[in-house]
Amino acid sequence: MWKRAVASNTARPAVAGSAAASSPLLNWFAGMAERNAQRSKLALAGRDALRPVLAQTAQALLAVDTAQFIAPVRSGVLSTRPGDL
């Protein structure tokens, strides 16, 4: 029974290290998507630097028609089963 339960489990471990973003020996943003890197840099700069970008993002999200997100799930294009994520 234990082998069966382990074999059917779809969870995967995540391994991550930590380091100071200010380390001169580390390119903290290497490999990051440009938008993520930009927002991370703004977050490091402080709340006042990040606030305008987050306000703009919030307005864009409020303008989205939620049917655009629901339609793919209803049509079966996207699965709602947790193991499929």
NUVEXLO-273048 format. One record per atom (N, C-alpha, C): atom name; z, x, y. Coordinates in nm, 4 decimals, m for minus. Example, Ala and Ser with C-alpha at 12.3 -4.5 7.8 and 13.67 -1.06 7.14 Angstrom:
<rs>
+----+----------+----------+----------+
!  a !        z !        x !        y !
+----+----------+----------+----------+
!  N !   0.7800 !   1.3190 !  m0.5690 !
! CA !   0.7800 !   1.2300 !  m0.4500 !
!  C !   0.7800 !   1.3200 !  m0.3300 !
!  N !   0.7080 !   1.2850 !  m0.2250 !
! CA !   0.7140 !   1.3670 !  m0.1060 !
!  C !   0.7870 !   1.2900 !   0.0030 !
+----+----------+----------+----------+
</rs>
This chain:
<rs>
+----+----------+----------+----------+
!  a !        z !        x !        y !
+----+----------+----------+----------+
!  N !   0.0000 !   0.0824 !  m0.1194 !
! CA !   0.0000 !   0.0000 !   0.0000 !
!  C !   0.0000 !   0.0867 !   0.1256 !
!  N !   0.0743 !   0.1970 !   0.1270 !
! CA !   0.0768 !   0.2842 !   0.2440 !
!  C !  m0.0620 !   0.3400 !   0.2748 !
!  N !  m0.1330 !   0.3843 !   0.1703 !
! CA !  m0.2667 !   0.4395 !   0.1931 !
!  C !  m0.3600 !   0.3345 !   0.2523 !
!  N !  m0.3497 !   0.2140 !   0.2035 !
! CA !  m0.4341 !   0.1068 !   0.2546 !
!  C !  m0.4055 !   0.0814 !   0.4023 !
!  N !  m0.2786 !   0.0760 !   0.4401 !
! CA !  m0.2421 !   0.0496 !   0.5796 !
!  C !  m0.2910 !   0.1618 !   0.6708 !
!  N !  m0.2777 !   0.2852 !   0.6263 !
! CA !  m0.3221 !   0.3978 !   0.7077 !
!  C !  m0.4733 !   0.3983 !   0.7201 !
!  N !  m0.5424 !   0.3699 !   0.6115 !
! CA !  m0.6889 !   0.3709 !   0.6127 !
!  C !  m0.7456 !   0.2632 !   0.7040 !
!  N !  m0.6758 !   0.1497 !   0.7175 !
! CA !  m0.7293 !   0.0414 !   0.7996 !
!  C !  m0.6875 !   0.0530 !   0.9457 !
!  N !  m0.6018 !   0.1468 !   0.9771 !
! CA !  m0.5561 !   0.1635 !   1.1142 !
!  C !  m0.6670 !   0.2300 !   1.1959 !
!  N !  m0.7009 !   0.1708 !   1.3105 !
! CA !  m0.8079 !   0.2261 !   1.3940 !
!  C !  m0.7539 !   0.3061 !   1.5121 !
!  N !  m0.6232 !   0.3194 !   1.5240 !
! CA !  m0.5664 !   0.3950 !   1.6354 !
!  C !  m0.5963 !   0.5438 !   1.6183 !
!  N !  m0.6120 !   0.6120 !   1.7282 !
! CA !  m0.6373 !   0.7551 !   1.7277 !
!  C !  m0.5382 !   0.8225 !   1.8216 !
!  N !  m0.4908 !   0.9397 !   1.7844 !
! CA !  m0.3970 !   1.0089 !   1.8743 !
!  C !  m0.4712 !   1.0680 !   1.9935 !
!  N !  m0.4008 !   1.0831 !   2.1028 !
! CA !  m0.4556 !   1.1490 !   2.2207 !
!  C !  m0.3731 !   1.2737 !   2.2481 !
!  N !  m0.4406 !   1.3827 !   2.2722 !
! CA !  m0.3719 !   1.5071 !   2.2999 !
!  C !  m0.4075 !   1.5485 !   2.4427 !
!  N !  m0.3055 !   1.5722 !   2.5227 !
! CA !  m0.3293 !   1.6125 !   2.6614 !
!  C !  m0.2216 !   1.7092 !   2.7049 !
!  N !  m0.2603 !   1.8000 !   2.7869 !
! CA !  m0.1641 !   1.8936 !   2.8433 !
!  C !  m0.1377 !   1.8581 !   2.9880 !
!  N !  m0.0473 !   1.9291 !   3.0483 !
! CA !  m0.0210 !   1.9055 !   3.1896 !
!  C !  m0.0227 !   2.0386 !   3.2636 !
!  N !  m0.0611 !   2.0323 !   3.3876 !
! CA !  m0.0630 !   2.1511 !   3.4726 !
!  C !  m0.0599 !   2.1033 !   3.6173 !
!  N !  m0.0143 !   2.1883 !   3.7038 !
! CA !  m0.0100 !   2.1553 !   3.8467 !
!  C !  m0.1515 !   2.1475 !   3.9024 !
!  N !  m0.1806 !   2.0417 !   3.9756 !
! CA !  m0.3129 !   2.0263 !   4.0351 !
!  C !  m0.3402 !   2.1356 !   4.1379 !
!  N !  m0.2369 !   2.1965 !   4.1908 !
! CA !  m0.2543 !   2.3008 !   4.2922 !
!  C !  m0.2707 !   2.4406 !   4.2322 !
!  N !  m0.2744 !   2.4514 !   4.1015 !
! CA !  m0.2863 !   2.5821 !   4.0364 !
!  C !  m0.4198 !   2.6478 !   4.0729 !
!  N !  m0.4170 !   2.7726 !   4.1222 !
! CA !  m0.5420 !   2.8408 !   4.1565 !
!  C !  m0.6229 !   2.8829 !   4.0332 !
!  N !  m0.5621 !   2.8781 !   3.9169 !
! CA !  m0.6306 !   2.9192 !   3.7942 !
!  C !  m0.6964 !   2.8019 !   3.7211 !
!  N !  m0.6845 !   2.6837 !   3.7778 !
! CA !  m0.7318 !   2.5644 !   3.7092 !
!  C !  m0.8218 !   2.4829 !   3.8000 !
!  N !  m0.9385 !   2.4479 !   3.7501 !
! CA !  m1.0244 !   2.3532 !   3.8218 !
!  C !  m0.9896 !   2.2148 !   3.7695 !
!  N !  m0.8930 !   2.1530 !   3.8306 !
! CA !  m0.8362 !   2.0262 !   3.7851 !
!  C !  m0.9430 !   1.9183 !   3.7719 !
!  N !  m1.0435 !   1.9217 !   3.8546 !
! CA !  m1.1426 !   1.8145 !   3.8612 !
!  C !  m1.2699 !   1.8438 !   3.7813 !
!  N !  m1.2760 !   1.9569 !   3.7134 !
! CA !  m1.3940 !   1.9920 !   3.6342 !
!  C !  m1.4151 !   1.8892 !   3.5240 !
!  N !  m1.5364 !   1.8403 !   3.5132 !
! CA !  m1.5702 !   1.7448 !   3.4089 !
!  C !  m1.5358 !   1.6007 !   3.4426 !
!  N !  m1.4736 !   1.5793 !   3.5570 !
! CA !  m1.4371 !   1.4439 !   3.5975 !
!  C !  m1.5572 !   1.3768 !   3.6633 !
!  N !  m1.5701 !   1.2481 !   3.6446 !
! CA !  m1.6740 !   1.1741 !   3.7156 !
!  C !  m1.6505 !   1.1900 !   3.8652 !
!  N !  m1.7559 !   1.1978 !   3.9419 !
! CA !  m1.7448 !   1.2254 !   4.0861 !
!  C !  m1.6527 !   1.1261 !   4.1572 !
!  N !  m1.6664 !   0.9990 !   4.1267 !
! CA !  m1.5827 !   0.8973 !   4.1923 !
!  C !  m1.4356 !   0.9173 !   4.1566 !
!  N !  m1.4087 !   0.9475 !   4.0303 !
! CA !  m1.2705 !   0.9710 !   3.9891 !
!  C !  m1.2134 !   1.0947 !   4.0573 !
!  N !  m1.2941 !   1.2003 !   4.0665 !
! CA !  m1.2487 !   1.3222 !   4.1322 !
!  C !  m1.2195 !   1.2951 !   4.2798 !
!  N !  m1.3081 !   1.2221 !   4.3442 !
! CA !  m1.2890 !   1.1899 !   4.4860 !
!  C !  m1.1594 !   1.1121 !   4.5074 !
!  N !  m1.1365 !   1.0122 !   4.4268 !
! CA !  m1.0154 !   0.9307 !   4.4433 !
!  C !  m0.8897 !   1.0075 !   4.4065 !
!  N !  m0.8986 !   1.0938 !   4.3091 !
! CA !  m0.7829 !   1.1764 !   4.2740 !
!  C !  m0.7483 !   1.2709 !   4.3879 !
!  N !  m0.8501 !   1.3285 !   4.4513 !
! CA !  m0.8260 !   1.4174 !   4.5649 !
!  C !  m0.7642 !   1.3406 !   4.6817 !
!  N !  m0.8125 !   1.2190 !   4.7040 !
! CA !  m0.7547 !   1.1366 !   4.8103 !
!  C !  m0.6093 !   1.1023 !   4.7790 !
!  N !  m0.5807 !   1.0728 !   4.6531 !
! CA !  m0.4432 !   1.0418 !   4.6134 !
!  C !  m0.3524 !   1.1623 !   4.6367 !
!  N !  m0.4021 !   1.2810 !   4.6072 !
! CA !  m0.3241 !   1.4021 !   4.6313 !
!  C !  m0.3013 !   1.4246 !   4.7813 !
!  N !  m0.3969 !   1.3791 !   4.8621 !
! CA !  m0.3846 !   1.3947 !   5.0074 !
!  C !  m0.2815 !   1.2984 !   5.0655 !
!  N !  m0.2529 !   1.1917 !   4.9937 !
! CA !  m0.1505 !   1.0982 !   5.0401 !
!  C !  m0.2003 !   0.9555 !   5.0523 !
!  N !  m0.1039 !   0.8680 !   5.0671 !
! CA !  m0.1312 !   0.7240 !   5.0727 !
!  C !  m0.2273 !   0.6876 !   5.1849 !
!  N !  m0.2087 !   0.7473 !   5.3015 !
! CA !  m0.2943 !   0.7120 !   5.4155 !
!  C !  m0.4396 !   0.7511 !   5.3927 !
!  N !  m0.4639 !   0.8563 !   5.3173 !
! CA !  m0.6011 !   0.8981 !   5.2864 !
!  C !  m0.6652 !   0.8044 !   5.1843 !
!  N !  m0.5860 !   0.7548 !   5.0914 !
! CA !  m0.6388 !   0.6724 !   4.9821 !
!  C !  m0.6537 !   0.5243 !   5.0193 !
!  N !  m0.5691 !   0.4782 !   5.1085 !
! CA !  m0.5650 !   0.3344 !   5.1406 !
!  C !  m0.7008 !   0.2740 !   5.1784 !
!  N !  m0.7821 !   0.3345 !   5.2664 !
! CA !  m0.9111 !   0.2723 !   5.3015 !
!  C !  m1.0045 !   0.2566 !   5.1814 !
!  N !  m1.0055 !   0.3536 !   5.0928 !
! CA !  m1.0928 !   0.3465 !   4.9752 !
!  C !  m1.0461 !   0.2352 !   4.8820 !
!  N !  m0.9158 !   0.2241 !   4.8631 !
! CA !  m0.8637 !   0.1176 !   4.7771 !
!  C !  m0.8871 !  m0.0204 !   4.8382 !
!  N !  m0.8767 !  m0.0310 !   4.9699 !
! CA !  m0.9041 !  m0.1586 !   5.0364 !
!  C !  m1.0502 !  m0.1988 !   5.0180 !
!  N !  m1.1399 !  m0.1013 !   5.0292 !
! CA !  m1.2824 !  m0.1279 !   5.0091 !
!  C !  m1.3093 !  m0.1706 !   4.8644 !
!  N !  m1.2459 !  m0.1043 !   4.7696 !
! CA !  m1.2615 !  m0.1387 !   4.6287 !
!  C !  m1.2085 !  m0.2787 !   4.6017 !
!  N !  m1.0956 !  m0.3119 !   4.6595 !
! CA !  m1.0379 !  m0.4457 !   4.6410 !
!  C !  m1.1326 !  m0.5528 !   4.6936 !
!  N !  m1.1926 !  m0.5299 !   4.8094 !
! CA !  m1.2866 !  m0.6272 !   4.8653 !
!  C !  m1.4088 !  m0.6432 !   4.7755 !
!  N !  m1.4579 !  m0.5329 !   4.7206 !
! CA !  m1.5735 !  m0.5393 !   4.6312 !
!  C !  m1.5396 !  m0.6177 !   4.5046 !
!  N !  m1.4203 !  m0.5972 !   4.4517 !
! CA !  m1.3804 !  m0.6694 !   4.3305 !
!  C !  m1.3627 !  m0.8180 !   4.3576 !
!  N !  m1.3103 !  m0.8520 !   4.4745 !
! CA !  m1.2935 !  m0.9929 !   4.5088 !
!  C !  m1.4274 !  m1.0635 !   4.5266 !
!  N !  m1.5307 !  m0.9890 !   4.5603 !
! CA !  m1.6634 !  m1.0473 !   4.5815 !
!  C !  m1.7419 !  m1.0672 !   4.4527 !
!  N !  m1.6936 !  m1.0126 !   4.3422 !
! CA !  m1.7665 !  m1.0201 !   4.2154 !
!  C !  m1.7533 !  m1.1590 !   4.1540 !
!  N !  m1.8613 !  m1.2078 !   4.1002 !
! CA !  m1.8613 !  m1.3340 !   4.0269 !
!  C !  m1.8064 !  m1.3059 !   3.8872 !
!  N !  m1.6920 !  m1.3651 !   3.8545 !
! CA !  m1.6293 !  m1.3375 !   3.7252 !
!  C !  m1.7166 !  m1.3779 !   3.6071 !
!  N !  m1.8099 !  m1.4673 !   3.6267 !
! CA !  m1.8998 !  m1.5072 !   3.5180 !
!  C !  m1.9816 !  m1.3885 !   3.4684 !
!  N !  m2.0060 !  m1.2908 !   3.5555 !
! CA !  m2.0793 !  m1.1704 !   3.5145 !
!  C !  m2.0044 !  m1.0946 !   3.4061 !
!  N !  m1.8718 !  m1.1016 !   3.4101 !
! CA !  m1.7915 !  m1.0302 !   3.3118 !
!  C !  m1.7665 !  m1.1137 !   3.1866 !
!  N !  m1.7609 !  m1.2426 !   3.2032 !
! CA !  m1.7309 !  m1.3318 !   3.0909 !
!  C !  m1.8540 !  m1.3540 !   3.0032 !
!  N !  m1.9712 !  m1.3603 !   3.0614 !
! CA !  m2.0939 !  m1.3911 !   2.9874 !
!  C !  m2.1200 !  m1.2971 !   2.8698 !
!  N !  m2.1086 !  m1.1647 !   2.8846 !
! CA !  m2.1342 !  m1.0770 !   2.7689 !
!  C !  m2.0376 !  m1.1007 !   2.6534 !
!  N !  m1.9139 !  m1.1347 !   2.6829 !
! CA !  m1.8175 !  m1.1621 !   2.5768 !
!  C !  m1.8531 !  m1.2919 !   2.5061 !
!  N !  m1.8848 !  m1.3922 !   2.5826 !
! CA !  m1.9211 !  m1.5221 !   2.5237 !
!  C !  m2.0495 !  m1.5146 !   2.4423 !
!  N !  m2.1419 !  m1.4298 !   2.4842 !
! CA !  m2.2692 !  m1.4198 !   2.4129 !
!  C !  m2.2591 !  m1.3317 !   2.2882 !
!  N !  m2.1450 !  m1.2635 !   2.2725 !
! CA !  m2.1277 !  m1.1781 !   2.1551 !
!  C !  m2.1726 !  m1.0351 !   2.1761 !
!  N !  m2.2231 !  m1.0029 !   2.2953 !
! CA !  m2.2644 !  m0.8661 !   2.3223 !
!  C !  m2.1446 !  m0.7739 !   2.3205 !
!  N !  m2.0324 !  m0.8195 !   2.3767 !
! CA !  m1.9082 !  m0.7428 !   2.3749 !
!  C !  m1.8107 !  m0.8109 !   2.2801 !
!  N !  m1.7406 !  m0.7336 !   2.2035 !
! CA !  m1.6429 !  m0.7868 !   2.1109 !
!  C !  m1.5086 !  m0.8011 !   2.1796 !
!  N !  m1.4309 !  m0.9000 !   2.1373 !
! CA !  m1.2955 !  m0.9177 !   2.1890 !
!  C !  m1.1920 !  m0.8709 !   2.0882 !
!  N !  m1.2367 !  m0.8157 !   1.9758 !
! CA !  m1.1418 !  m0.7687 !   1.8743 !
!  C !  m1.0849 !  m0.6342 !   1.9167 !
!  N !  m0.9523 !  m0.6184 !   1.9128 !
! CA !  m0.8910 !  m0.4932 !   1.9578 !
!  C !  m0.9420 !  m0.3691 !   1.8851 !
!  N !  m0.9723 !  m0.3783 !   1.7597 !
! CA !  m1.0187 !  m0.2637 !   1.6836 !
!  C !  m1.1564 !  m0.2159 !   1.7238 !
!  N !  m1.2324 !  m0.2978 !   1.7981 !
! CA !  m1.3678 !  m0.2628 !   1.8380 !
!  C !  m1.3741 !  m0.1916 !   1.9720 !
!  N !  m1.2622 !  m0.1769 !   2.0379 !
! CA !  m1.2635 !  m0.1151 !   2.1702 !
!  C !  m1.2836 !   0.0334 !   2.1614 !
+----+----------+----------+----------+
</rs>
